[in-house]
Amino acid sequence: MAKRLGSQLFVSRLSSFTSSEKLRKLFSPFGNVTEARLIMDRRTDRPKGFGFVTYQSDVEAQKALKMVDGRLIFVEVAQTGRHENDTYS
């Protein structure tokens, strides 16, 4: 049985100037991005430098894993098991 890789990617090492819209645009050439979400610092209301990108399919997510856009970022398949209401502080 093949292991399901997942359509949600964890993306880190992002600039603190990255917006959710920029994140979506960065990953959209590889497929249909259904969500691009940055994790925000509650104290400063600025991005923490990581977030999640969700694609419509696993195949599209795999294409994005091979992407490098002039800046070294770290991308991997997001681990499942966390609830939507979990927060990062």
PyMOL Python script that loads the backbone (N, CA, C, O; Angstrom):
from pymol import cmd

cmd.read_pdbstr("""\
ATOM      1  N   MET A   1       0.839  -1.175   0.000  1.00  0.00           N
ATOM      2  CA  MET A   1       0.000   0.000   0.000  1.00  0.00           C
ATOM      3  C   MET A   1       0.893   1.250   0.000  1.00  0.00           C
ATOM      4  O   MET A   1       1.822   1.351   0.801  1.00  0.00           O
ATOM      5  N   ALA A   2       0.611   2.183  -0.884  1.00  0.00           N
ATOM      6  CA  ALA A   2       1.397   3.416  -0.993  1.00  0.00           C
ATOM      7  C   ALA A   2       1.038   4.358   0.146  1.00  0.00           C
ATOM      8  O   ALA A   2      -0.122   4.462   0.544  1.00  0.00           O
ATOM      9  N   LYS A   3       2.040   5.033   0.656  1.00  0.00           N
ATOM     10  CA  LYS A   3       1.837   5.991   1.734  1.00  0.00           C
ATOM     11  C   LYS A   3       1.292   7.297   1.152  1.00  0.00           C
ATOM     12  O   LYS A   3       1.837   7.829   0.185  1.00  0.00           O
ATOM     13  N   ARG A   4       0.232   7.799   1.738  1.00  0.00           N
ATOM     14  CA  ARG A   4      -0.346   9.083   1.316  1.00  0.00           C
ATOM     15  C   ARG A   4       0.546  10.192   1.841  1.00  0.00           C
ATOM     16  O   ARG A   4       0.785  10.283   3.045  1.00  0.00           O
ATOM     17  N   LEU A   5       1.036  11.027   0.952  1.00  0.00           N
ATOM     18  CA  LEU A   5       1.975  12.067   1.340  1.00  0.00           C
ATOM     19  C   LEU A   5       1.291  13.300   1.910  1.00  0.00           C
ATOM     20  O   LEU A   5       1.848  13.949   2.795  1.00  0.00           O
ATOM     21  N   GLY A   6       0.142  13.631   1.447  1.00  0.00           N
ATOM     22  CA  GLY A   6      -0.573  14.792   1.961  1.00  0.00           C
ATOM     23  C   GLY A   6      -0.502  15.973   1.024  1.00  0.00           C
ATOM     24  O   GLY A   6       0.453  16.129   0.264  1.00  0.00           O
ATOM     25  N   SER A   7      -1.514  16.791   1.087  1.00  0.00           N
ATOM     26  CA  SER A   7      -1.582  17.956   0.214  1.00  0.00           C
ATOM     27  C   SER A   7      -1.261  19.246   0.962  1.00  0.00           C
ATOM     28  O   SER A   7      -1.266  20.322   0.364  1.00  0.00           O
ATOM     29  N   GLN A   8      -0.980  19.152   2.270  1.00  0.00           N
ATOM     30  CA  GLN A   8      -0.621  20.339   3.039  1.00  0.00           C
ATOM     31  C   GLN A   8       0.873  20.324   3.326  1.00  0.00           C
ATOM     32  O   GLN A   8       1.424  19.327   3.792  1.00  0.00           O
ATOM     33  N   LEU A   9       1.513  21.449   3.038  1.00  0.00           N
ATOM     34  CA  LEU A   9       2.947  21.583   3.256  1.00  0.00           C
ATOM     35  C   LEU A   9       3.226  22.556   4.391  1.00  0.00           C
ATOM     36  O   LEU A   9       2.536  23.564   4.548  1.00  0.00           O
ATOM     37  N   PHE A  10       4.242  22.242   5.174  1.00  0.00           N
ATOM     38  CA  PHE A  10       4.757  23.147   6.192  1.00  0.00           C
ATOM     39  C   PHE A  10       5.908  23.904   5.553  1.00  0.00           C
ATOM     40  O   PHE A  10       6.809  23.288   4.984  1.00  0.00           O
ATOM     41  N   VAL A  11       5.895  25.230   5.636  1.00  0.00           N
ATOM     42  CA  VAL A  11       6.913  26.059   5.002  1.00  0.00           C
ATOM     43  C   VAL A  11       7.550  26.932   6.081  1.00  0.00           C
ATOM     44  O   VAL A  11       6.854  27.630   6.819  1.00  0.00           O
ATOM     45  N   SER A  12       8.885  26.884   6.164  1.00  0.00           N
ATOM     46  CA  SER A  12       9.566  27.702   7.166  1.00  0.00           C
ATOM     47  C   SER A  12      10.713  28.479   6.532  1.00  0.00           C
ATOM     48  O   SER A  12      10.984  28.354   5.338  1.00  0.00           O
ATOM     49  N   ARG A  13      11.376  29.281   7.351  1.00  0.00           N
ATOM     50  CA  ARG A  13      12.460  30.167   6.920  1.00  0.00           C
ATOM     51  C   ARG A  13      11.962  31.268   5.990  1.00  0.00           C
ATOM     52  O   ARG A  13      12.696  31.727   5.114  1.00  0.00           O
ATOM     53  N   LEU A  14      10.744  31.680   6.177  1.00  0.00           N
ATOM     54  CA  LEU A  14      10.182  32.759   5.372  1.00  0.00           C
ATOM     55  C   LEU A  14      10.572  34.106   5.965  1.00  0.00           C
ATOM     56  O   LEU A  14      10.801  34.225   7.168  1.00  0.00           O
ATOM     57  N   SER A  15      10.643  35.093   5.125  1.00  0.00           N
ATOM     58  CA  SER A  15      10.906  36.454   5.575  1.00  0.00           C
ATOM     59  C   SER A  15       9.755  36.932   6.455  1.00  0.00           C
ATOM     60  O   SER A  15       8.607  36.533   6.257  1.00  0.00           O
ATOM     61  N   SER A  16      10.059  37.773   7.410  1.00  0.00           N
ATOM     62  CA  SER A  16       8.998  38.332   8.255  1.00  0.00           C
ATOM     63  C   SER A  16       8.129  39.325   7.476  1.00  0.00           C
ATOM     64  O   SER A  16       7.117  39.804   7.986  1.00  0.00           O
ATOM     65  N   PHE A  17       8.531  39.629   6.245  1.00  0.00           N
ATOM     66  CA  PHE A  17       7.757  40.524   5.387  1.00  0.00           C
ATOM     67  C   PHE A  17       6.839  39.755   4.433  1.00  0.00           C
ATOM     68  O   PHE A  17       6.130  40.363   3.631  1.00  0.00           O
ATOM     69  N   THR A  18       6.850  38.433   4.517  1.00  0.00           N
ATOM     70  CA  THR A  18       5.985  37.615   3.670  1.00  0.00           C
ATOM     71  C   THR A  18       4.544  37.741   4.138  1.00  0.00           C
ATOM     72  O   THR A  18       4.259  37.687   5.335  1.00  0.00           O
ATOM     73  N   SER A  19       3.642  37.908   3.184  1.00  0.00           N
ATOM     74  CA  SER A  19       2.207  37.944   3.493  1.00  0.00           C
ATOM     75  C   SER A  19       1.583  36.639   3.024  1.00  0.00           C
ATOM     76  O   SER A  19       2.197  35.888   2.265  1.00  0.00           O
ATOM     77  N   SER A  20       0.377  36.373   3.470  1.00  0.00           N
ATOM     78  CA  SER A  20      -0.330  35.165   3.014  1.00  0.00           C
ATOM     79  C   SER A  20      -0.525  35.196   1.502  1.00  0.00           C
ATOM     80  O   SER A  20      -0.430  34.166   0.835  1.00  0.00           O
ATOM     81  N   GLU A  21      -0.798  36.391   0.965  1.00  0.00           N
ATOM     82  CA  GLU A  21      -0.984  36.518  -0.483  1.00  0.00           C
ATOM     83  C   GLU A  21       0.320  36.236  -1.229  1.00  0.00           C
ATOM     84  O   GLU A  21       0.305  35.576  -2.269  1.00  0.00           O
ATOM     85  N   LYS A  22       1.446  36.726  -0.712  1.00  0.00           N
ATOM     86  CA  LYS A  22       2.741  36.440  -1.341  1.00  0.00           C
ATOM     87  C   LYS A  22       3.053  34.948  -1.270  1.00  0.00           C
ATOM     88  O   LYS A  22       3.580  34.374  -2.223  1.00  0.00           O
ATOM     89  N   LEU A  23       2.731  34.331  -0.156  1.00  0.00           N
ATOM     90  CA  LEU A  23       2.945  32.894  -0.002  1.00  0.00           C
ATOM     91  C   LEU A  23       2.113  32.123  -1.025  1.00  0.00           C
ATOM     92  O   LEU A  23       2.604  31.182  -1.649  1.00  0.00           O
ATOM     93  N   ARG A  24       0.868  32.520  -1.191  1.00  0.00           N
ATOM     94  CA  ARG A  24      -0.014  31.882  -2.178  1.00  0.00           C
ATOM     95  C   ARG A  24       0.562  32.037  -3.592  1.00  0.00           C
ATOM     96  O   ARG A  24       0.604  31.075  -4.358  1.00  0.00           O
ATOM     97  N   LYS A  25       1.003  33.253  -3.932  1.00  0.00           N
ATOM     98  CA  LYS A  25       1.558  33.500  -5.268  1.00  0.00           C
ATOM     99  C   LYS A  25       2.842  32.716  -5.499  1.00  0.00           C
ATOM    100  O   LYS A  25       3.086  32.239  -6.607  1.00  0.00           O
ATOM    101  N   LEU A  26       3.665  32.578  -4.463  1.00  0.00           N
ATOM    102  CA  LEU A  26       4.916  31.845  -4.573  1.00  0.00           C
ATOM    103  C   LEU A  26       4.680  30.380  -4.905  1.00  0.00           C
ATOM    104  O   LEU A  26       5.443  29.787  -5.666  1.00  0.00           O
ATOM    105  N   PHE A  27       3.630  29.789  -4.340  1.00  0.00           N
ATOM    106  CA  PHE A  27       3.374  28.369  -4.520  1.00  0.00           C
ATOM    107  C   PHE A  27       2.324  28.058  -5.590  1.00  0.00           C
ATOM    108  O   PHE A  27       2.154  26.893  -5.948  1.00  0.00           O
ATOM    109  N   SER A  28       1.623  29.053  -6.105  1.00  0.00           N
ATOM    110  CA  SER A  28       0.569  28.805  -7.096  1.00  0.00           C
ATOM    111  C   SER A  28       1.053  28.276  -8.450  1.00  0.00           C
ATOM    112  O   SER A  28       0.270  27.612  -9.130  1.00  0.00           O
ATOM    113  N   PRO A  29       2.295  28.526  -8.886  1.00  0.00           N
ATOM    114  CA  PRO A  29       2.706  27.949 -10.171  1.00  0.00           C
ATOM    115  C   PRO A  29       2.733  26.411 -10.181  1.00  0.00           C
ATOM    116  O   PRO A  29       2.809  25.801 -11.248  1.00  0.00           O
ATOM    117  N   PHE A  30       2.672  25.794  -9.016  1.00  0.00           N
ATOM    118  CA  PHE A  30       2.783  24.337  -8.939  1.00  0.00           C
ATOM    119  C   PHE A  30       1.444  23.644  -8.815  1.00  0.00           C
ATOM    120  O   PHE A  30       1.381  22.415  -8.827  1.00  0.00           O
ATOM    121  N   GLY A  31       0.367  24.411  -8.695  1.00  0.00           N
ATOM    122  CA  GLY A  31      -0.959  23.804  -8.607  1.00  0.00           C
ATOM    123  C   GLY A  31      -1.958  24.745  -7.963  1.00  0.00           C
ATOM    124  O   GLY A  31      -1.659  25.907  -7.688  1.00  0.00           O
ATOM    125  N   ASN A  32      -3.146  24.220  -7.728  1.00  0.00           N
ATOM    126  CA  ASN A  32      -4.244  24.988  -7.163  1.00  0.00           C
ATOM    127  C   ASN A  32      -4.083  25.070  -5.638  1.00  0.00           C
ATOM    128  O   ASN A  32      -4.345  24.098  -4.929  1.00  0.00           O
ATOM    129  N   VAL A  33      -3.648  26.241  -5.140  1.00  0.00           N
ATOM    130  CA  VAL A  33      -3.481  26.459  -3.706  1.00  0.00           C
ATOM    131  C   VAL A  33      -4.857  26.761  -3.114  1.00  0.00           C
ATOM    132  O   VAL A  33      -5.492  27.751  -3.479  1.00  0.00           O
ATOM    133  N   THR A  34      -5.311  25.909  -2.205  1.00  0.00           N
ATOM    134  CA  THR A  34      -6.617  26.121  -1.582  1.00  0.00           C
ATOM    135  C   THR A  34      -6.506  26.960  -0.317  1.00  0.00           C
ATOM    136  O   THR A  34      -7.480  27.582   0.106  1.00  0.00           O
ATOM    137  N   GLU A  35      -5.303  26.980   0.296  1.00  0.00           N
ATOM    138  CA  GLU A  35      -5.086  27.819   1.484  1.00  0.00           C
ATOM    139  C   GLU A  35      -3.602  28.119   1.627  1.00  0.00           C
ATOM    140  O   GLU A  35      -2.761  27.242   1.427  1.00  0.00           O
ATOM    141  N   ALA A  36      -3.288  29.350   1.971  1.00  0.00           N
ATOM    142  CA  ALA A  36      -1.926  29.763   2.314  1.00  0.00           C
ATOM    143  C   ALA A  36      -2.056  30.535   3.622  1.00  0.00           C
ATOM    144  O   ALA A  36      -2.652  31.611   3.667  1.00  0.00           O
ATOM    145  N   ARG A  37      -1.487  29.967   4.684  1.00  0.00           N
ATOM    146  CA  ARG A  37      -1.703  30.537   6.016  1.00  0.00           C
ATOM    147  C   ARG A  37      -0.375  30.719   6.738  1.00  0.00           C
ATOM    148  O   ARG A  37       0.394  29.772   6.898  1.00  0.00           O
ATOM    149  N   LEU A  38      -0.117  31.946   7.171  1.00  0.00           N
ATOM    150  CA  LEU A  38       1.066  32.245   7.965  1.00  0.00           C
ATOM    151  C   LEU A  38       0.715  32.177   9.447  1.00  0.00           C
ATOM    152  O   LEU A  38      -0.401  32.512   9.843  1.00  0.00           O
ATOM    153  N   ILE A  39       1.660  31.749  10.253  1.00  0.00           N
ATOM    154  CA  ILE A  39       1.469  31.758  11.694  1.00  0.00           C
ATOM    155  C   ILE A  39       1.985  33.103  12.210  1.00  0.00           C
ATOM    156  O   ILE A  39       3.122  33.493  11.945  1.00  0.00           O
ATOM    157  N   MET A  40       1.137  33.788  12.940  1.00  0.00           N
ATOM    158  CA  MET A  40       1.436  35.147  13.380  1.00  0.00           C
ATOM    159  C   MET A  40       1.850  35.176  14.846  1.00  0.00           C
ATOM    160  O   MET A  40       1.382  34.377  15.657  1.00  0.00           O
ATOM    161  N   ASP A  41       2.727  36.102  15.166  1.00  0.00           N
ATOM    162  CA  ASP A  41       3.131  36.364  16.543  1.00  0.00           C
ATOM    163  C   ASP A  41       2.053  37.254  17.151  1.00  0.00           C
ATOM    164  O   ASP A  41       1.807  38.354  16.657  1.00  0.00           O
ATOM    165  N   ARG A  42       1.420  36.794  18.202  1.00  0.00           N
ATOM    166  CA  ARG A  42       0.326  37.565  18.804  1.00  0.00           C
ATOM    167  C   ARG A  42       0.800  38.885  19.398  1.00  0.00           C
ATOM    168  O   ARG A  42       0.066  39.873  19.401  1.00  0.00           O
ATOM    169  N   ARG A  43       2.013  38.895  19.893  1.00  0.00           N
ATOM    170  CA  ARG A  43       2.542  40.100  20.549  1.00  0.00           C
ATOM    171  C   ARG A  43       2.835  41.207  19.539  1.00  0.00           C
ATOM    172  O   ARG A  43       2.491  42.367  19.769  1.00  0.00           O
ATOM    173  N   THR A  44       3.472  40.849  18.420  1.00  0.00           N
ATOM    174  CA  THR A  44       3.883  41.854  17.438  1.00  0.00           C
ATOM    175  C   THR A  44       2.946  41.946  16.237  1.00  0.00           C
ATOM    176  O   THR A  44       3.013  42.898  15.460  1.00  0.00           O
ATOM    177  N   ASP A  45       2.068  40.946  16.089  1.00  0.00           N
ATOM    178  CA  ASP A  45       1.151  40.860  14.944  1.00  0.00           C
ATOM    179  C   ASP A  45       1.911  40.779  13.617  1.00  0.00           C
ATOM    180  O   ASP A  45       1.429  41.249  12.587  1.00  0.00           O
ATOM    181  N   ARG A  46       3.097  40.180  13.656  1.00  0.00           N
ATOM    182  CA  ARG A  46       3.904  39.958  12.447  1.00  0.00           C
ATOM    183  C   ARG A  46       4.066  38.464  12.236  1.00  0.00           C
ATOM    184  O   ARG A  46       3.974  37.688  13.187  1.00  0.00           O
ATOM    185  N   PRO A  47       4.305  38.054  10.998  1.00  0.00           N
ATOM    186  CA  PRO A  47       4.510  36.627  10.728  1.00  0.00           C
ATOM    187  C   PRO A  47       5.740  36.096  11.469  1.00  0.00           C
ATOM    188  O   PRO A  47       6.741  36.796  11.625  1.00  0.00           O
ATOM    189  N   LYS A  48       5.639  34.841  11.922  1.00  0.00           N
ATOM    190  CA  LYS A  48       6.736  34.199  12.645  1.00  0.00           C
ATOM    191  C   LYS A  48       7.775  33.574  11.721  1.00  0.00           C
ATOM    192  O   LYS A  48       8.801  33.080  12.189  1.00  0.00           O
ATOM    193  N   GLY A  49       7.519  33.590  10.411  1.00  0.00           N
ATOM    194  CA  GLY A  49       8.484  33.024   9.466  1.00  0.00           C
ATOM    195  C   GLY A  49       8.151  31.620   9.022  1.00  0.00           C
ATOM    196  O   GLY A  49       8.957  30.968   8.358  1.00  0.00           O
ATOM    197  N   PHE A  50       6.960  31.143   9.385  1.00  0.00           N
ATOM    198  CA  PHE A  50       6.532  29.834   8.908  1.00  0.00           C
ATOM    199  C   PHE A  50       5.019  29.814   8.746  1.00  0.00           C
ATOM    200  O   PHE A  50       4.301  30.657   9.285  1.00  0.00           O
ATOM    201  N   GLY A  51       4.560  28.824   7.987  1.00  0.00           N
ATOM    202  CA  GLY A  51       3.129  28.702   7.733  1.00  0.00           C
ATOM    203  C   GLY A  51       2.817  27.415   7.004  1.00  0.00           C
ATOM    204  O   GLY A  51       3.631  26.493   6.967  1.00  0.00           O
ATOM    205  N   PHE A  52       1.639  27.361   6.428  1.00  0.00           N
ATOM    206  CA  PHE A  52       1.152  26.166   5.743  1.00  0.00           C
ATOM    207  C   PHE A  52       0.574  26.540   4.391  1.00  0.00           C
ATOM    208  O   PHE A  52      -0.082  27.571   4.245  1.00  0.00           O
ATOM    209  N   VAL A  53       0.826  25.693   3.409  1.00  0.00           N
ATOM    210  CA  VAL A  53       0.248  25.841   2.075  1.00  0.00           C
ATOM    211  C   VAL A  53      -0.485  24.547   1.770  1.00  0.00           C
ATOM    212  O   VAL A  53       0.090  23.463   1.869  1.00  0.00           O
ATOM    213  N   THR A  54      -1.748  24.657   1.401  1.00  0.00           N
ATOM    214  CA  THR A  54      -2.557  23.476   1.099  1.00  0.00           C
ATOM    215  C   THR A  54      -2.929  23.487  -0.375  1.00  0.00           C
ATOM    216  O   THR A  54      -3.397  24.490  -0.913  1.00  0.00           O
ATOM    217  N   TYR A  55      -2.711  22.347  -1.011  1.00  0.00           N
ATOM    218  CA  TYR A  55      -3.050  22.166  -2.422  1.00  0.00           C
ATOM    219  C   TYR A  55      -4.285  21.308  -2.555  1.00  0.00           C
ATOM    220  O   TYR A  55      -4.695  20.619  -1.621  1.00  0.00           O
ATOM    221  N   GLN A  56      -4.864  21.367  -3.730  1.00  0.00           N
ATOM    222  CA  GLN A  56      -6.029  20.546  -4.025  1.00  0.00           C
ATOM    223  C   GLN A  56      -5.656  19.063  -4.092  1.00  0.00           C
ATOM    224  O   GLN A  56      -6.482  18.201  -3.791  1.00  0.00           O
ATOM    225  N   SER A  57      -4.400  18.761  -4.489  1.00  0.00           N
ATOM    226  CA  SER A  57      -3.997  17.352  -4.608  1.00  0.00           C
ATOM    227  C   SER A  57      -2.583  17.125  -4.091  1.00  0.00           C
ATOM    228  O   SER A  57      -1.788  18.058  -3.980  1.00  0.00           O
ATOM    229  N   ASP A  58      -2.289  15.882  -3.783  1.00  0.00           N
ATOM    230  CA  ASP A  58      -0.955  15.477  -3.336  1.00  0.00           C
ATOM    231  C   ASP A  58       0.087  15.705  -4.431  1.00  0.00           C
ATOM    232  O   ASP A  58       1.223  16.077  -4.139  1.00  0.00           O
ATOM    233  N   VAL A  59      -0.295  15.484  -5.682  1.00  0.00           N
ATOM    234  CA  VAL A  59       0.628  15.634  -6.807  1.00  0.00           C
ATOM    235  C   VAL A  59       1.124  17.077  -6.896  1.00  0.00           C
ATOM    236  O   VAL A  59       2.311  17.326  -7.111  1.00  0.00           O
ATOM    237  N   GLU A  60       0.212  18.008  -6.729  1.00  0.00           N
ATOM    238  CA  GLU A  60       0.593  19.423  -6.770  1.00  0.00           C
ATOM    239  C   GLU A  60       1.537  19.764  -5.619  1.00  0.00           C
ATOM    240  O   GLU A  60       2.491  20.521  -5.801  1.00  0.00           O
ATOM    241  N   ALA A  61       1.280  19.218  -4.459  1.00  0.00           N
ATOM    242  CA  ALA A  61       2.151  19.463  -3.304  1.00  0.00           C
ATOM    243  C   ALA A  61       3.552  18.913  -3.558  1.00  0.00           C
ATOM    244  O   ALA A  61       4.538  19.536  -3.166  1.00  0.00           O
ATOM    245  N   GLN A  62       3.651  17.762  -4.203  1.00  0.00           N
ATOM    246  CA  GLN A  62       4.960  17.183  -4.506  1.00  0.00           C
ATOM    247  C   GLN A  62       5.748  18.054  -5.480  1.00  0.00           C
ATOM    248  O   GLN A  62       6.967  18.175  -5.357  1.00  0.00           O
ATOM    249  N   LYS A  63       5.065  18.657  -6.438  1.00  0.00           N
ATOM    250  CA  LYS A  63       5.741  19.580  -7.362  1.00  0.00           C
ATOM    251  C   LYS A  63       6.349  20.739  -6.589  1.00  0.00           C
ATOM    252  O   LYS A  63       7.475  21.150  -6.868  1.00  0.00           O
ATOM    253  N   ALA A  64       5.617  21.262  -5.631  1.00  0.00           N
ATOM    254  CA  ALA A  64       6.082  22.414  -4.856  1.00  0.00           C
ATOM    255  C   ALA A  64       7.274  22.063  -3.976  1.00  0.00           C
ATOM    256  O   ALA A  64       8.101  22.930  -3.693  1.00  0.00           O
ATOM    257  N   LEU A  65       7.380  20.824  -3.542  1.00  0.00           N
ATOM    258  CA  LEU A  65       8.504  20.408  -2.701  1.00  0.00           C
ATOM    259  C   LEU A  65       9.840  20.592  -3.407  1.00  0.00           C
ATOM    260  O   LEU A  65      10.872  20.747  -2.755  1.00  0.00           O
ATOM    261  N   LYS A  66       9.825  20.575  -4.719  1.00  0.00           N
ATOM    262  CA  LYS A  66      11.050  20.691  -5.506  1.00  0.00           C
ATOM    263  C   LYS A  66      11.414  22.146  -5.811  1.00  0.00           C
ATOM    264  O   LYS A  66      12.423  22.400  -6.468  1.00  0.00           O
ATOM    265  N   MET A  67      10.611  23.101  -5.345  1.00  0.00           N
ATOM    266  CA  MET A  67      10.760  24.499  -5.692  1.00  0.00           C
ATOM    267  C   MET A  67      11.845  25.201  -4.873  1.00  0.00           C
ATOM    268  O   MET A  67      11.967  24.992  -3.666  1.00  0.00           O
ATOM    269  N   VAL A  68      12.625  26.035  -5.555  1.00  0.00           N
ATOM    270  CA  VAL A  68      13.545  26.959  -4.885  1.00  0.00           C
ATOM    271  C   VAL A  68      13.397  28.292  -5.605  1.00  0.00           C
ATOM    272  O   VAL A  68      13.474  28.341  -6.832  1.00  0.00           O
ATOM    273  N   ASP A  69      13.185  29.375  -4.859  1.00  0.00           N
ATOM    274  CA  ASP A  69      12.905  30.668  -5.475  1.00  0.00           C
ATOM    275  C   ASP A  69      13.911  31.732  -5.028  1.00  0.00           C
ATOM    276  O   ASP A  69      13.515  32.777  -4.512  1.00  0.00           O
ATOM    277  N   GLY A  70      15.194  31.477  -5.220  1.00  0.00           N
ATOM    278  CA  GLY A  70      16.196  32.484  -4.906  1.00  0.00           C
ATOM    279  C   GLY A  70      16.509  32.642  -3.428  1.00  0.00           C
ATOM    280  O   GLY A  70      17.551  33.197  -3.081  1.00  0.00           O
ATOM    281  N   ARG A  71      15.665  32.185  -2.577  1.00  0.00           N
ATOM    282  CA  ARG A  71      15.866  32.260  -1.131  1.00  0.00           C
ATOM    283  C   ARG A  71      15.696  30.857  -0.585  1.00  0.00           C
ATOM    284  O   ARG A  71      14.746  30.159  -0.941  1.00  0.00           O
ATOM    285  N   LEU A  72      16.610  30.440   0.275  1.00  0.00           N
ATOM    286  CA  LEU A  72      16.526  29.113   0.845  1.00  0.00           C
ATOM    287  C   LEU A  72      15.374  29.055   1.834  1.00  0.00           C
ATOM    288  O   LEU A  72      15.376  29.755   2.846  1.00  0.00           O
ATOM    289  N   ILE A  73      14.405  28.228   1.537  1.00  0.00           N
ATOM    290  CA  ILE A  73      13.312  27.986   2.470  1.00  0.00           C
ATOM    291  C   ILE A  73      13.228  26.493   2.697  1.00  0.00           C
ATOM    292  O   ILE A  73      13.790  25.710   1.931  1.00  0.00           O
ATOM    293  N   PHE A  74      12.548  26.107   3.718  1.00  0.00           N
ATOM    294  CA  PHE A  74      12.410  24.700   4.061  1.00  0.00           C
ATOM    295  C   PHE A  74      10.957  24.317   3.903  1.00  0.00           C
ATOM    296  O   PHE A  74      10.079  24.943   4.496  1.00  0.00           O
ATOM    297  N   VAL A  75      10.693  23.293   3.106  1.00  0.00           N
ATOM    298  CA  VAL A  75       9.327  22.854   2.837  1.00  0.00           C
ATOM    299  C   VAL A  75       9.249  21.363   3.063  1.00  0.00           C
ATOM    300  O   VAL A  75      10.106  20.617   2.589  1.00  0.00           O
ATOM    301  N   GLU A  76       8.218  20.912   3.793  1.00  0.00           N
ATOM    302  CA  GLU A  76       7.986  19.487   3.989  1.00  0.00           C
ATOM    303  C   GLU A  76       6.495  19.244   4.104  1.00  0.00           C
ATOM    304  O   GLU A  76       5.716  20.174   4.313  1.00  0.00           O
ATOM    305  N   VAL A  77       6.102  17.981   3.966  1.00  0.00           N
ATOM    306  CA  VAL A  77       4.702  17.617   4.140  1.00  0.00           C
ATOM    307  C   VAL A  77       4.344  17.856   5.596  1.00  0.00           C
ATOM    308  O   VAL A  77       5.069  17.417   6.488  1.00  0.00           O
ATOM    309  N   ALA A  78       3.238  18.544   5.852  1.00  0.00           N
ATOM    310  CA  ALA A  78       2.815  18.856   7.212  1.00  0.00           C
ATOM    311  C   ALA A  78       2.386  17.589   7.935  1.00  0.00           C
ATOM    312  O   ALA A  78       1.764  16.705   7.345  1.00  0.00           O
ATOM    313  N   GLN A  79       2.720  17.510   9.207  1.00  0.00           N
ATOM    314  CA  GLN A  79       2.314  16.383  10.036  1.00  0.00           C
ATOM    315  C   GLN A  79       0.847  16.552  10.400  1.00  0.00           C
ATOM    316  O   GLN A  79       0.417  17.643  10.774  1.00  0.00           O
ATOM    317  N   THR A  80       0.087  15.485  10.292  1.00  0.00           N
ATOM    318  CA  THR A  80      -1.327  15.550  10.641  1.00  0.00           C
ATOM    319  C   THR A  80      -1.495  15.181  12.105  1.00  0.00           C
ATOM    320  O   THR A  80      -0.566  14.686  12.743  1.00  0.00           O
ATOM    321  N   GLY A  81      -2.662  15.420  12.619  1.00  0.00           N
ATOM    322  CA  GLY A  81      -2.939  15.075  13.997  1.00  0.00           C
ATOM    323  C   GLY A  81      -3.192  16.290  14.870  1.00  0.00           C
ATOM    324  O   GLY A  81      -3.730  16.161  15.969  1.00  0.00           O
ATOM    325  N   ARG A  82      -2.817  17.451  14.404  1.00  0.00           N
ATOM    326  CA  ARG A  82      -3.129  18.673  15.143  1.00  0.00           C
ATOM    327  C   ARG A  82      -4.521  19.115  14.781  1.00  0.00           C
ATOM    328  O   ARG A  82      -4.981  18.907  13.658  1.00  0.00           O
ATOM    329  N   HIS A  83      -5.174  19.710  15.710  1.00  0.00           N
ATOM    330  CA  HIS A  83      -6.528  20.200  15.493  1.00  0.00           C
ATOM    331  C   HIS A  83      -6.485  21.621  14.963  1.00  0.00           C
ATOM    332  O   HIS A  83      -5.540  22.362  15.237  1.00  0.00           O
ATOM    333  N   GLU A  84      -7.482  21.996  14.222  1.00  0.00           N
ATOM    334  CA  GLU A  84      -7.556  23.336  13.651  1.00  0.00           C
ATOM    335  C   GLU A  84      -7.481  24.423  14.722  1.00  0.00           C
ATOM    336  O   GLU A  84      -6.997  25.521  14.447  1.00  0.00           O
ATOM    337  N   ASN A  85      -7.952  24.135  15.937  1.00  0.00           N
ATOM    338  CA  ASN A  85      -7.971  25.145  16.987  1.00  0.00           C
ATOM    339  C   ASN A  85      -6.641  25.262  17.729  1.00  0.00           C
ATOM    340  O   ASN A  85      -6.488  26.141  18.576  1.00  0.00           O
ATOM    341  N   ASP A  86      -5.678  24.391  17.426  1.00  0.00           N
ATOM    342  CA  ASP A  86      -4.367  24.500  18.064  1.00  0.00           C
ATOM    343  C   ASP A  86      -3.733  25.814  17.675  1.00  0.00           C
ATOM    344  O   ASP A  86      -3.861  26.260  16.535  1.00  0.00           O
ATOM    345  N   THR A  87      -3.050  26.436  18.615  1.00  0.00           N
ATOM    346  CA  THR A  87      -2.402  27.710  18.337  1.00  0.00           C
ATOM    347  C   THR A  87      -0.910  27.578  18.564  1.00  0.00           C
ATOM    348  O   THR A  87      -0.449  26.711  19.308  1.00  0.00           O
ATOM    349  N   TYR A  88      -0.177  28.439  17.921  1.00  0.00           N
ATOM    350  CA  TYR A  88       1.259  28.498  18.077  1.00  0.00           C
ATOM    351  C   TYR A  88       1.568  29.804  18.783  1.00  0.00           C
ATOM    352  O   TYR A  88       1.144  30.868  18.332  1.00  0.00           O
ATOM    353  N   SER A  89       2.283  29.737  19.857  1.00  0.00           N
ATOM    354  CA  SER A  89       2.614  30.966  20.582  1.00  0.00           C
ATOM    355  C   SER A  89       4.068  31.303  20.452  1.00  0.00           C
ATOM    356  O   SER A  89       4.521  32.308  21.000  1.00  0.00           O
TER     357      SER A  89
END
""", "prot")
cmd.dss("prot")
cmd.show_as("cartoon", "prot")
cmd.util.cbc("prot")
cmd.orient("prot")
